[in-house]
Amino acid sequence: MLPHGVGPWPGEADAWPADPRLDPELLRDGDRRNVVDRYRYWRHEAIVADLDQRRHPFHVAIENWQHDFNIGSVVRTANAFAAREVHIIGNRRWNRRGAMVTDRYQHVRHHPSFEEFVAWANGAGLDVIGIDNLPGSVPLETAALPRSCVLVFGQESVGLSDAVREVADATLAIAQYGSTRSINAGAAAAIAMHAWICEHGDIAAGHG
């Protein structure tokens, strides 16, 4: 199997590009990181700085009262869609394996309590949008998502907590047609983020 990424930059060091965004060690040894070609050989801090100029105005939050294993997947998807931040409500610890190191490039903020999270969202002027297939939820497929918002997801087994349901500006449900009661939280987050992209994102930029 061929290794991922690119090998060392050809030629002697004195002939390497002088771009300050580039990492001399990566130029020397090659770049095998899980990054798009745009960021090959770039320093970590240069990648984050560039992403910060292009992040979208939506946030993602997930409740973590029982060490949800989906959080890594949510972080990875949030990075792919350039979410502004991922917010973890409850327990600070989470399984980073599913993030595939993307948490190094994605801003992740911890809120020890739901009250603190709500205070932050209100202060930031963001609509709180719960995603869960609850009675009375509006179909995500027909809803108009706010441009500046935070999409909130509950625990895998129990869904959104009562606290989220009480304060959410809207609760949206993803259409389902099979026998299962719910969609995996990581998959639901990906669907909701993509719905935001379809409504507000620059589709051409995502295929460049």
N, C-alpha and C positions, 0 to 999 in steps of 0.2 A: 504494500500500500504506500502510495506517495505521501510524503509529509505535507501537512497543510501550510499555507503561507508562502513566504518567499525566502530565498537564501541570501547570503551576504551580498552587499552591493559590490558590483565588479570594480576592479581597479584598485590602485593604492589609495590609502587614506587621504593623501593630499589632493586627490582628484574627486573626492566625494562632494556631494552638494553642500553648500554652506547654509542651507535653510536652518534657522535656529529651532524649528519645530522638530527636527529629526534627532534621533537618539544615536550617538556614535556607537554604542554597544550593539544596538540592533542592526546598524549598517554593517558592523564588523561580523556579527554572528548570524544574521538573518532574523526574520520576524515571523514567528509561528503562532502569534496570538489570534484569538477569535475576534478579529476586527475586519471591517470592509476594506477593500483595496485603497480607498481614499486615505486611510489612516496608516498604511504600511510605513514602517520605520519611524512613525511619529512618537514623541515622548508621551507618556501617559497624561501629564498635566496639559499638554498641548491639545490632546484629543478632547479632554473634558472641557477645556476653554472653548474649543470650536463648537462642541455640542451645546454649550450654554448659550451660544449665539443663535441656535436654531431650534431649541426645544419648544414644544407646543404648550399652549396655556392651559392644558388639562392636567390634573393630578390623579393619582390612583391611591386608594387606601384599602387596607385589608385588616380585618380584626384577627388578632392572634392570641386568643385566650387559652388555646390548647396546643400551642406549637404546631400550627398548620404547616404541612409539608408542601403546600402549593405556593408559598410565598416566593421561593426561588424562581419558579416559572413565571409568576406575575412580574417580578423584577426584570427578568430577561425580556419579556414581551414589552414592558414599559420602555426599556432601552431601545428595542427595535422600532417603536413608534415615537420615540423622543418625547416621552412624557416629561413634564416639568419636574415632578418628584413622585416618589413612592412613599406612602405613609403607613407605618406599622403601628396599629393601635393595640395596646395591651402588653404582652410579654416582649421583651427586647430581643431575646434569642430566637433565631429562625434558621432553618436548614438552607445553607447557601449553595449546596451542590447543584440544585436545579437552576441557579442563576448563571452557571457556566462562566463565571468571572465577570459577568456584565455589571455586577454591583460596584465594580471599580470605576465604572464610567457613568453610573446612574445615581443621582442624588436620592438617598434613602433617609427618611426622618422618622424618629420614634416618638410616639405619644404614649406615656404610661397609662393614661385614662382617656375615656371617650370624651369627658368634659373638656380636657385640655385640647383634644383634637377639634372639637366643635368651636372652641374659642379661637383657635388658630384659623379655621376655615372662615369664620365670621370676620375676623380681622383682615383676612386676605381678600374679602369680598367674593368668595366662591360659592356657587350653588352646590349643595350636597345632594348627589344623585345616588340613591341606593339601587343596587342591581340584585333582584331576587324575584322568583316566580311566586309572589304572594297574592292572595285574593285582593282585587282592586288595583293591582299593578297595571301600568300602561305598557302596551307593547313597545319594546325598544325599536322595532322595525318601523314604527309609525311616529315615534316621538321626535321632537326637535330638541337635540342636546344643546345646552348652553355652550358657548365657546370657552368661557372660563368657568371651570367646574372641577369638582373632585368626585370621581366614580368610586363608590364604596362597596366592598364585597365582604360577606360574612364568612364564618367558619365553614369548612367543608360539610360537616354533618348537620349543623343547625341553621345555617343561613344567617341573615342579618339579625343582629340583636334587637331587642325592643327599643333600646336607646337610639339606635340609628333610625328605626322606623318612625319614631316620634318626631325627630328633627329634620328628616330628609325633605328637601324641597320637592322631590318627586321620587317615586319608586318604579323602576322599569323592569319588565320581564322579557326574557329571551324566548321566542317561540320554540316549542318542542312538540314532537309528533310520535315519539316512541313510548316505551313502557317505563323508562326510568323517571323517578320523581324530580331529579335535578341534574344539572350539568356540573362537571368538575369545576371547582372554583377557578383554577388556572385557565381552563378553556373559556369559561364565562367572561373572565377578565379580558382575554384576547378578543373575543367577539365584541364586547362593549367598546374597547379601545379602537378597534377597526371601524366600528360604527361612527365614532367621533371623527376618525380620519376621513371616512367617506363624506361626511358632512362639511368638515372644516379644513381638511388638509390639502396641501398642494400635491395632488396625485403624481404629476409628472416628476416632481422633485424626488419622490420616493422610488422612482425607477431609473434615476440617473446613474 
